[in-house]
Amino acid sequence: MGFWDTITDLAEAAMPWATAEAEAPAAEEKEEETPTEEEPKEESKEEPEAEAEAEEEEEEEEEEEEEEDEEEVVDPKEQLEKECEESKACAPAKHHYDECVERVTAAADSEDGAKEDCVEEFFHLAHCATQCAAPKLWAKLK
């Protein structure tokens, strides 16, 4: 294989407009035949709809079961950080953040609009909460 063949192969693989080839359709679709009479046509239309609805219901039930499983798992890091935000250790950072939020919301209601945001205060509070929660989290993980 030559140098240009390699470059061409790489370019074809990376192109977003490259053709994608799908697998052959399932055999179930081939089994459906169109009847010659009008009445059986209507019945055949209703049957796939009923089958599709049944499949959708099964999928929804599976998704609900998965969601129930996912809801049981609670991240201890988030819970510990919330507790630390309310604790005495992070009280100054939370106080500054709350004051900033009040200033910004008050300024947003005025004609000039808010000229600042509370990103810095938020990061200070998040850093404090993370520092406070880290030893507790490591103790739980061990």
N, CA and C of each residue as an Amber inpcrd file, in Angstrom:
protein
   426
   0.8540000  -1.1730000   0.0000000   0.0000000   0.0000000   0.0000000
   0.8960000   1.2310000   0.0000000   0.5820000   2.1250000  -0.8760000
   1.3910000   3.3080000  -1.0230000   1.0000000   4.4090000  -0.0510000
   1.8030000   5.4290000  -0.0700000   1.5770000   6.5700000   0.8220000
   0.2300000   7.2250000   0.5400000  -0.0740000   7.4430000  -0.7120000
  -1.3330000   8.1180000  -1.0620000  -2.5600000   7.2490000  -0.7630000
  -2.3940000   5.9260000  -0.8870000  -3.4960000   5.0300000  -0.5300000
  -3.8170000   5.1520000   0.9540000  -2.8010000   5.2570000   1.7740000
  -3.0030000   5.4170000   3.2160000  -3.7150000   6.7260000   3.5130000
  -3.2730000   7.8000000   2.8930000  -3.8920000   9.1110000   3.0920000
  -5.3470000   9.0680000   2.6290000  -5.6150000   8.4480000   1.4970000
  -6.9770000   8.3570000   0.9680000  -7.8750000   7.5650000   1.9190000
  -7.3770000   6.4460000   2.4460000  -8.1540000   5.6380000   3.3800000
  -8.4770000   6.4240000   4.6530000  -7.5010000   7.1510000   5.1620000
  -7.7380000   7.9720000   6.3640000  -8.7570000   9.0700000   6.0840000
  -8.6560000   9.7020000   4.9450000  -9.5920000  10.7710000   4.5970000
 -11.0060000  10.2280000   4.4300000 -11.1400000   9.0740000   3.8080000
 -12.4700000   8.4850000   3.6270000 -13.0880000   8.0890000   4.9620000
 -12.2630000   7.6210000   5.8860000 -12.7760000   7.2210000   7.1910000
 -13.2100000   8.4340000   8.0150000 -12.5610000   9.5670000   7.8220000
 -12.8500000  10.7500000   8.6280000 -13.9210000  11.6510000   8.0250000
 -14.2920000  11.4300000   6.7950000 -15.2810000  12.2860000   6.1450000
 -16.6570000  12.1010000   6.7570000 -17.3240000  13.1960000   7.0830000
 -18.6690000  13.0620000   7.6410000 -19.6920000  12.6500000   6.5960000
 -19.3800000  12.8330000   5.3340000 -20.3390000  12.5070000   4.2880000
 -20.0910000  11.0970000   3.7280000 -19.2590000  10.3270000   4.4040000
 -19.0140000   8.9580000   3.9670000 -20.3070000   8.1580000   4.0750000
 -20.4580000   7.1950000   3.2110000 -21.6940000   6.4150000   3.2120000
 -21.6740000   5.4090000   4.3470000 -22.8140000   5.2860000   5.0000000
 -22.9720000   4.3010000   6.0630000 -23.8750000   3.2020000   5.5460000
 -23.4570000   1.9960000   5.7200000 -24.2350000   0.8680000   5.2360000
 -24.8930000   0.1760000   6.4150000 -26.2020000   0.0210000   6.3280000
 -26.9570000  -0.6230000   7.3910000 -27.0600000  -2.1130000   7.1360000
 -27.4160000  -2.8300000   8.2010000 -27.6180000  -4.2620000   8.0600000
 -28.9350000  -4.5140000   7.3440000 -29.1230000  -5.7120000   6.9060000
 -30.3580000  -6.0820000   6.2080000 -31.5400000  -5.9420000   7.1590000
 -32.7330000  -5.5900000   6.6360000 -33.9000000  -5.4610000   7.5060000
 -34.2710000  -6.8020000   8.1240000 -34.9720000  -6.7200000   9.2440000
 -35.3680000  -7.9310000   9.9550000 -36.3170000  -8.7640000   9.1060000
 -36.3560000 -10.0530000   9.3410000 -37.1830000 -10.9680000   8.5590000
 -38.6660000 -10.7490000   8.8230000 -39.0270000 -10.1820000   9.9760000
 -40.4250000  -9.9520000  10.3150000 -41.1090000  -9.0210000   9.3190000
 -40.4030000  -8.0530000   8.8320000 -40.9910000  -7.1020000   7.8960000
 -41.3530000  -7.7800000   6.5730000 -40.6230000  -8.7830000   6.1740000
 -40.8980000  -9.4760000   4.9270000 -42.1360000 -10.3550000   5.0340000
 -42.4840000 -10.7860000   6.2370000 -43.6280000 -11.6620000   6.4310000
 -44.9460000 -10.9440000   6.1670000 -44.9930000  -9.6510000   6.3700000
 -46.2260000  -8.9020000   6.1490000 -46.5120000  -8.8090000   4.6500000
 -47.6950000  -9.2880000   4.2620000 -48.0810000  -9.2350000   2.8640000
 -49.3450000  -8.4080000   2.7440000 -49.5100000  -7.7400000   1.6300000
 -50.7110000  -6.9370000   1.4310000 -51.8010000  -7.8050000   0.8470000
 -52.9480000  -7.9380000   1.5310000 -54.0610000  -8.7250000   0.9890000
 -54.7260000  -8.0010000  -0.1790000 -55.4550000  -8.7570000  -0.9830000
 -56.0850000  -8.1810000  -2.1590000 -57.4280000  -7.5660000  -1.8470000
 -58.1060000  -7.9990000  -0.7770000 -59.4120000  -7.4550000  -0.4340000
 -59.2470000  -6.2270000   0.4520000 -60.2670000  -5.3580000   0.4540000
 -60.1960000  -4.1340000   1.2250000 -60.3110000  -4.3750000   2.7190000
 -61.2060000  -5.2440000   3.1570000 -61.4190000  -5.4900000   4.5770000
 -60.1700000  -6.0680000   5.2400000 -59.5140000  -7.0380000   4.6790000
 -58.2950000  -7.5410000   5.3230000 -57.2010000  -6.4740000   5.3840000
 -57.2060000  -5.5280000   4.4490000 -56.2200000  -4.4460000   4.5110000
 -56.3920000  -3.6450000   5.7790000 -57.6240000  -3.3440000   6.1170000
 -57.8880000  -2.5790000   7.3220000 -57.4460000  -3.3520000   8.5480000
 -57.6900000  -4.6530000   8.5720000 -57.2800000  -5.4780000   9.7050000
 -55.7690000  -5.5130000   9.8140000 -55.0740000  -5.6100000   8.6770000
 -53.6250000  -5.6760000   8.7270000 -53.0420000  -4.3460000   9.2070000
 -53.7320000  -3.2440000   8.9390000 -53.2630000  -1.9490000   9.4320000
 -53.4230000  -1.8600000  10.9390000 -54.4910000  -2.4280000  11.4550000
 -54.7470000  -2.3500000  12.8880000 -53.7980000  -3.2520000  13.6690000
 -53.4700000  -4.4130000  13.1310000 -52.6090000  -5.3450000  13.8330000
 -51.2070000  -4.7800000  14.0530000 -50.5500000  -4.2120000  13.0460000
 -49.2390000  -3.6280000  13.3060000 -49.3010000  -2.4760000  14.3040000
 -50.3990000  -1.7090000  14.2570000 -50.5290000  -0.6260000  15.2210000
 -50.6300000  -1.1770000  16.6280000 -51.3970000  -2.2440000  16.8030000
 -51.5350000  -2.8560000  18.1200000 -50.2040000  -3.4360000  18.5740000
 -49.4940000  -4.0630000  17.6410000 -48.1900000  -4.6150000  17.9740000
 -47.2180000  -3.4940000  18.3460000 -47.2510000  -2.3990000  17.6040000
 -46.3670000  -1.2760000  17.8860000 -46.6820000  -0.6770000  19.2510000
 -47.9760000  -0.5530000  19.5620000 -48.3640000  -0.0220000  20.8660000
 -47.9000000  -0.9400000  21.9860000 -48.0260000  -2.2460000  21.7870000
 -47.5810000  -3.2060000  22.8000000 -46.0730000  -3.1090000  23.0100000
 -45.3430000  -2.9620000  21.9100000 -43.8930000  -2.8300000  22.0130000
 -43.5210000  -1.5390000  22.7400000 -44.2150000  -0.4470000  22.4500000
 -43.9430000   0.8220000  23.1120000 -44.2150000   0.7200000  24.6050000
 -45.3010000   0.0360000  24.9770000 -45.6260000  -0.1290000  26.3860000
 -44.5450000  -0.9440000  27.0940000 -44.0540000  -1.9890000  26.4330000
 -42.9930000  -2.7940000  27.0170000 -41.7340000  -1.9650000  27.2130000
 -41.3960000  -1.1440000  26.2180000 -40.2140000  -0.2960000  26.3220000
 -40.3650000   0.7040000  27.4540000 -41.5530000   1.2910000  27.5970000
 -41.7890000   2.2540000  28.6690000 -41.6590000   1.5830000  30.0320000
 -42.1840000   0.3550000  30.1560000 -42.0720000  -0.3680000  31.4130000
 -40.6120000  -0.6470000  31.7480000 -39.8270000  -1.0260000  30.7380000
 -38.4150000  -1.2840000  30.9600000 -37.6980000  -0.0100000  31.3920000
 -38.0260000   1.1190000  30.7510000 -37.4100000   2.3890000  31.1090000
 -37.7720000   2.7790000  32.5360000 -39.0370000   2.5500000  32.9300000
 -39.4540000   2.8720000  34.2880000 -38.6980000   2.0240000  35.2990000
 -38.4940000   0.7430000  34.9810000 -37.7420000  -0.1230000  35.8760000
 -36.3050000   0.3560000  36.0050000 -35.7140000   0.7680000  34.8830000
 -34.3510000   1.2740000  34.9190000 -34.2760000   2.5570000  35.7380000
 -35.2700000   3.4340000  35.5780000 -35.2850000   4.6790000  36.3330000
 -35.4060000   4.4010000  37.8270000 -36.2230000   3.4080000  38.1950000
 -36.3670000   3.0600000  39.5990000 -35.0410000   2.5730000  40.1560000
 -34.3190000   1.7820000  39.3850000 -33.0210000   1.3020000  39.8350000
 -32.0480000   2.4620000  40.0010000 -32.0870000   3.4070000  39.0700000
 -31.1820000   4.5420000  39.1230000 -31.5090000   5.4630000  40.2910000
 -32.7600000   5.5930000  40.6480000 -33.1500000   6.4910000  41.7210000
 -32.6710000   5.9990000  43.0780000 -32.4590000   4.7130000  43.2330000
 -32.0240000   4.1690000  44.5000000 -30.6050000   4.5940000  44.8400000
 -29.7660000   4.7880000  43.8440000 -28.3830000   5.1490000  44.0640000
 -28.3000000   6.6590000  44.3360000 -27.7510000   7.0180000  45.5050000
 -27.6070000   8.4190000  45.8660000 -26.1180000   8.7080000  46.0050000
 -25.6880000   9.7750000  45.3770000 -24.2860000  10.1580000  45.4330000
 -23.9960000  10.7930000  46.7880000 -23.1220000  10.1870000  47.5950000
 -22.8460000  10.7620000  48.9100000 -22.1100000  12.1000000  48.8280000
 -21.3940000  12.3370000  47.7250000 -20.6370000  13.5880000  47.5860000
 -21.5760000  14.7830000  47.5830000 -22.6630000  14.6950000  46.8220000
 -23.6080000  15.8110000  46.7410000 -24.2450000  16.0820000  48.0970000
 -24.6150000  15.0240000  48.7820000 -25.2470000  15.1800000  50.0920000
 -24.2680000  15.8000000  51.0860000 -23.0340000  15.3380000  51.0870000
 -22.0360000  15.8860000  52.0070000 -21.7340000  17.3450000  51.6950000
 -21.6800000  17.6900000  50.4040000 -21.4060000  19.0840000  50.0440000
 -22.5480000  19.9980000  50.4630000 -23.7930000  19.5460000  50.3300000
 -24.9300000  20.3590000  50.7800000 -24.8680000  20.5910000  52.2830000
 -24.5210000  19.5340000  53.0300000 -24.3950000  19.6760000  54.4750000
 -23.2780000  20.6560000  54.8210000 -22.1760000  20.5810000  54.0890000
 -21.0450000  21.4710000  54.3590000 -21.3620000  22.9220000  54.0010000
 -22.1590000  23.1390000  52.9440000 -22.5430000  24.5040000  52.5890000
 -23.3080000  25.1720000  53.7240000 -24.0960000  24.3920000  54.4430000
 -24.8950000  24.9280000  55.5410000 -24.1280000  24.9490000  56.8540000
 -22.9460000  24.3520000  56.8900000 -22.1990000  24.2480000  58.1370000
 -21.5180000  25.5640000  58.4940000 -20.9480000  25.5700000  59.6780000
 -20.2610000  26.7630000  60.1990000 -18.9980000  27.0610000  59.3900000
 -18.3520000  26.0120000  58.8790000 -17.0920000  26.1860000  58.1510000
 -17.2800000  27.0190000  56.8810000 -18.4090000  26.8790000  56.2090000
 -18.6400000  27.5900000  54.9530000 -19.6180000  28.7510000  55.1160000
 -19.9260000  29.1220000  56.3300000 -20.8860000  30.2040000  56.5680000
 -20.4480000  31.5330000  55.9300000 -19.1670000  31.9390000  56.0470000
 -18.7820000  33.2130000  55.4180000 -18.9450000  33.1980000  53.8900000
 -18.5460000  32.1060000  53.2590000 -18.6570000  32.0180000  51.7920000
 -20.1250000  32.0190000  51.3710000 -20.9660000  31.3000000  52.1030000
 -22.3900000  31.2710000  51.7840000 -23.0090000  32.6530000  51.9860000
 -22.5900000  33.3440000  53.0440000 -23.1180000  34.6890000  53.3110000
 -22.7770000  35.6310000  52.1560000 -21.5220000  35.6050000  51.6960000
 -21.1140000  36.4650000  50.5760000 -21.8900000  36.1130000  49.3110000
 -22.0850000  34.8330000  49.0670000 -22.8250000  34.3920000  47.8820000
 -24.2770000  34.8540000  47.9550000 -24.9110000  34.6850000  49.0920000
 -26.3130000  35.1090000  49.2480000 -26.4620000  36.6160000  49.0650000
 -25.5200000  37.3850000  49.6200000 -25.5670000  38.8480000  49.4430000
 -25.4160000  39.2150000  47.9690000 -24.5190000  38.5480000  47.2890000
 -24.2980000  38.8230000  45.8710000 -25.5550000  38.5020000  45.0660000
 -26.1910000  37.3910000  45.3720000 -27.4180000  37.0240000  44.6600000
 -28.4840000  38.0920000  44.8700000 -28.6010000  38.6070000  46.0840000
 -29.5790000  39.6680000  46.3600000 -29.2610000  40.9300000  45.5600000
 -27.9720000  41.3060000  45.5200000 -27.5740000  42.4960000  44.7590000
 -27.8820000  42.3340000  43.2770000 -27.5530000  41.1830000  42.7310000
 -27.7320000  40.9580000  41.2950000 -29.2100000  40.9230000  40.9420000
 -30.0220000  40.2590000  41.7460000 -31.4530000  40.2140000  41.4420000
 -32.0770000  41.5920000  41.5770000 -31.6200000  42.3910000  42.5360000
 -32.1360000  43.7510000  42.6750000 -31.7030000  44.6020000  41.4860000
 -30.4640000  44.4360000  41.0420000 -29.9600000  45.2060000  39.9060000
 -30.6400000  44.7620000  38.6030000 -31.0120000  43.5170000  38.5090000
 -31.6620000  43.0220000  37.2970000 -33.0420000  43.6420000  37.1340000
 -33.6910000  43.9770000  38.2400000 -35.0090000  44.5980000  38.1860000
 -34.9300000  46.0830000  37.8150000 -33.7710000  46.6940000  38.0110000
 -33.6360000  48.1230000  37.6910000 -33.4820000  48.3160000  36.1820000
 -33.4720000  49.5870000  35.7570000 -33.3840000  49.9140000  34.3340000
 -32.0220000  49.5620000  33.7340000 -30.9690000  49.7130000  34.5090000
 -29.6200000  49.4780000  34.0010000 -29.3060000  47.9920000  33.8320000
 -29.9430000  47.1570000  34.6000000 -29.6670000  45.7290000  34.5330000
 -28.4920000  45.3630000  35.4240000 -28.2470000  44.0880000  35.5590000
 -27.1540000  43.6140000  36.4090000 -25.8200000  43.8550000  35.7180000
 -24.8850000  44.4230000  36.4780000 -23.5560000  44.6890000  35.9310000
 -22.5310000  43.6950000  36.4520000 -22.9560000  42.7980000  37.3130000
 -22.0420000  41.7980000  37.8500000 -22.7620000  40.4480000  37.9150000
 -21.9750000  39.4240000  38.1160000 -22.5490000  38.1110000  38.3660000
 -21.8810000  37.5330000  39.6170000 -22.3630000  36.4260000  40.0800000
 -21.8740000  35.8530000  41.3340000 -21.0180000  34.6180000  41.0970000
 -20.3500000  34.5790000  39.9780000 -19.5530000  33.4040000  39.6490000
 -18.4190000  33.2160000  40.6460000 -17.7170000  34.2830000  40.9620000
 -16.5950000  34.1770000  41.8880000 -17.0600000  33.7030000  43.2630000
 -18.1480000  34.2870000  43.7540000 -18.6780000  33.8910000  45.0600000
 -19.1520000  32.4390000  45.0440000 -19.7620000  32.0440000  43.9260000
 -20.2230000  30.6600000  43.8060000 -19.0540000  29.6890000  43.8730000
 -17.9770000  30.0070000  43.1630000 -16.8220000  29.1150000  43.1760000
 -16.1560000  29.0640000  44.5460000 -16.1550000  30.1810000  45.2610000
 -15.6240000  30.1690000  46.6270000 -16.4560000  29.2400000  47.5170000
 -17.7660000  29.3290000  47.3860000 -18.6470000  28.4680000  48.1710000
 -18.4720000  27.0050000  47.7690000 -18.4030000  26.7280000  46.4900000
 -18.2200000  25.3510000  46.0200000 -16.8750000  24.7870000  46.4880000
 -15.8380000  25.5990000  46.4480000 -14.5160000  25.1580000  46.9040000
 -14.5510000  24.8350000  48.3970000 -15.1840000  25.6980000  49.1750000
 -15.2840000  25.4740000  50.6100000 -16.0510000  24.1810000  50.8900000
 -17.1660000  23.9840000  50.2100000 -17.9750000  22.7820000  50.4260000
 -17.2080000  21.5250000  50.0300000 -16.4620000  21.5850000  48.9480000
 -15.6840000  20.4380000  48.5000000 -14.5800000  20.1070000  49.4870000
 -13.8890000  21.1560000  49.9800000 -12.8180000  20.9530000  50.9620000
 -13.3640000  20.3560000  52.2460000 -14.5400000  20.7910000  52.6540000
 -15.1580000  20.2900000  53.8760000 -15.6230000  18.8480000  53.7050000
 -16.1720000  18.5190000  52.5390000 -16.7590000  17.1950000  52.3160000
 -15.7310000  16.1290000  51.9650000 -14.5710000  16.5170000  51.4870000
 -13.5820000  15.5470000  51.0180000 -13.1790000  14.5220000  52.0800000
 -12.7830000  14.9300000  53.2920000 -12.3860000  13.9130000  54.2800000
 -13.5430000  12.9760000  54.6590000 -14.7380000  13.5180000  54.7370000
 -15.9020000  12.6990000  55.0810000 -16.1960000  11.7010000  53.9610000
 -16.0480000  12.1540000  52.7230000 -16.2980000  11.2820000  51.5790000
 -15.2760000  10.1570000  51.5240000 -14.0000000  10.4780000  51.7490000
 -12.9650000   9.4440000  51.7220000 -13.1900000   8.4300000  52.8360000
 -13.6630000   8.9040000  53.9840000 -13.9450000   7.9790000  55.0840000
 -15.0730000   7.0150000  54.7070000 -16.0880000   7.5160000  53.9840000
 -17.1930000   6.6560000  53.5550000 -16.7510000   5.6720000  52.4820000
 -15.8770000   6.1050000  51.5890000 -15.4530000   5.2510000  50.4910000
 -14.5210000   4.1360000  50.9490000 -13.7940000   4.3630000  52.0200000
 -12.8820000   3.3300000  52.5150000 -13.6650000   2.3020000  53.1980000
